[in-house]
Amino acid sequence: MLVLESFSAEDTFRAGQQFGEKAVPGQIYALMGDLGVGKTVFTQGVASGLGIKEPVNSPTFTIVQEYHEGRLPFFHFDTYRIEDIDEMEEIGYDDYFFGGGVCMIEWPERIEEILPPGSIRIKIEKDVSRGFDYRRITVAEEGDIRGEKA
């Protein structure tokens, strides 16, 4: 397990950028955290690290946004509104997960049962006792960083 500290949105962006620079085909990032902790900022950093120049925003109403201009295809999921795993089947999630690109999945708890082994779990948390902009970014290679195998 790896723990990173961020003291600003710029730090969070740079952390994501480093992940994007190191990403390999088939990489899946499961990104957890409450509303407003910086998941989208981290994701924008990953996109930047992949060489994507176009604006990256949360795909809340479309479930997935596709970006093809970087060194690898990038698929940004927001599964917050998923009520039934069949909705993921309908969009052909396996083509994204196993298609050779990089997937970033916000709210992966909603689709935990279909996340492939090897998904990198990232959790971003606030700690206001350390400052308003402080974020703790916890990274685990396997398992559920909420307490199970990591």
Secondary structure as GFF3:
##gff-version 3
##sequence-region A 1 150
A	DSSP	beta_strand	2	6	.	.	.	ID=ss1
A	DSSP	alpha_helix	9	22	.	.	.	ID=ss2
A	DSSP	beta_strand	28	32	.	.	.	ID=ss3
A	DSSP	alpha_helix	39	49	.	.	.	ID=ss4
A	DSSP	beta_strand	64	67	.	.	.	ID=ss5
A	DSSP	beta_strand	74	78	.	.	.	ID=ss6
A	DSSP	alpha_helix	86	90	.	.	.	ID=ss7
A	DSSP	alpha_helix	93	97	.	.	.	ID=ss8
A	DSSP	beta_strand	102	106	.	.	.	ID=ss9
A	DSSP	three_ten_helix	108	114	.	.	.	ID=ss10
A	DSSP	beta_strand	120	126	.	.	.	ID=ss11
A	DSSP	three_ten_helix	128	130	.	.	.	ID=ss12
A	DSSP	beta_strand	135	140	.	.	.	ID=ss13
###
